[in-house]
Amino acid sequence: MATSGRPNEYVLYHGIKGKSDCNKSVFVSLVPYDGESGKMTIGNKPASSKLLSVCSIAVVASGDLLGFFPGKLRDAGGRPSNAIRSPFPGLWLDYSETPGKLTQMRVAKPGEMTNVCLAWEGVNEVKGEKSFCQYWRVLVIATRELRPFDQLIRPP
């Protein structure tokens, strides 16, 4: 579990570990394409053939920051819909009410390879204080090199 004393603005401006060239969040975009949606069909017609893909429009190296996954922390016994499990039992990041490009990322099917990881990081911006966490952020980090327009695929 990583911890940081840097605010979100600092990380976006200076990148992870102060390497600003590793911040590729400005290159993440929703790109339209035609294809099968995989959603419910009505009368043998696909639900939609106009789709959006979350991808980078620039080359991304392994370890590059692609942004922060938005959402609200929830303490729930079971899995809420549209939520990501945290490293702590019962704590979830609920993204159902927080729209953003990264919430639209494709989720890997069982056995499918992903190209990003979601890294939970505890943040404490109080100088010299290391004993508690003021808030959590979930970093989206590339796990391998991505070419322009490669679709981002996250773990379930």
N, C-alpha and C positions, 0 to 999 in steps of 0.2 A: 504494500500500500504506500504510494508516494504521498509526500506532503510538500507544501510550498508556502512561502511567505510573500509571493508575488500576486498582485491583483490581476484580474482578467485582462485589463487594458495593457498592462506591462507584457503579459505573455503574448497577446496578439501583436503588439508593436515590436517586441524583441524576439519573439519565438521561444521555443523550448530551449532551456539552458543558454539563453542569450544569443542564439543563432537565428537572426532575423531572416536569413535566406531559407530556413526550414519551415517558415510559416506560409503554407499554401492555401489558407482559408479563403483568401480573396478570389481564388481561381475555382472554387467549388460552385457549380451552377446546376440548374435544372435544364436539361436539354430534351427537346421534343423528338420523338421517333415514332414510326409506325411498327406495330407488332401485336402479338397476342397478349391480352391482358392477364389471362389466367383467372379471371373473375367469372362469376355466374353468367350464364348465357340465357337469352330469352329467344325462343323460337329459332334455335340453331344459329343465331347471330352472336358474334363476340360482343361482350359488354362495351368494349371500346377498342378502336384500333389506333387512336391518337393517345400516346402515352408520354410520360415524363421520366427521365432517368437522372439520378443524382450522379454527377461525375465531375472530374476536374478537367478544365480546359487547358491545362499545362502539364508538363511532365512532373511527376511526384516521385521522390525517392523514399525508400523505406525509412521510417522514423519521422517523416515530415508531419507537422500538425495540419489537420484539415478543418479544425474548428472545435467548438464546444457543443456537446449534445444538449439541447435545451429541455427543460422540464421542471417539475416540482417533486420534491421528495415526499414519499408517502410511507407510512408505517402500516403495513397490511399483513394479515395472516396468510392469505392466499395471493395468487398472482392477479393484480389488476390488469384489465385490458389495456393495451398500448403502454406497457411499462417494461423497464429494463431492471433486472435483478442487480443489486449492489453486492459487494463482498460481505455484507453483514446480513444475517437472517432477518427477514421481515421488512427490510428497507428497500424501497423501489424508487426508480426515477420514472415518474408518470409524465409522458409527453403528449397525452391526449388533448390537453388544453393549450399547448404551447406550439404553435405552428413554426416551422422552420425548414430550410432545405434539408438539413441533416436528419430530420425526423422522417423524411420521405425515402431514406436509403432502403435498398432492397435487403431483406433479411435472408441469410443463407438457409437453405434447406438442409436437413440432416445429411452429413457426409460431404456437403459442398464446401469448397475452399472460399475463405473470406480474403479480403484485401485490406481491411482496416480492423483495428481493435478499439475497444472502448476502455479507456484507462481512468479509473476513479482516483481523484486526488483531493485530499483534505487540504484546505487553505486556512491559514491564520495570518492576517496582515498586521498583527500587533508585533512591533519590533522586539526581538529578544524573547518572545513568548512562544514556547514550543509544546505546551502541555495540553492544549485543546484545539479543536477545529471550529472556526467560525462558520464555514460553509463548505459544501462539496461542489466540485465541478467534474464533469465527465469529458475528458479529452478524446477526440477522434484522431487516431494516429494511423498513418499508412504502415502496413506490415510488409509490403513489397513494392517494387517499382511499378508505377502506373503510367500508362501512356495517355495522351489526351483523349478524352471521351470514353475511357474505360469506366464502366459503371461501378460505383462504390457498393460493396457488399459487406455487411456487418454480421457479427455472430448473433445468434438468437438471444 
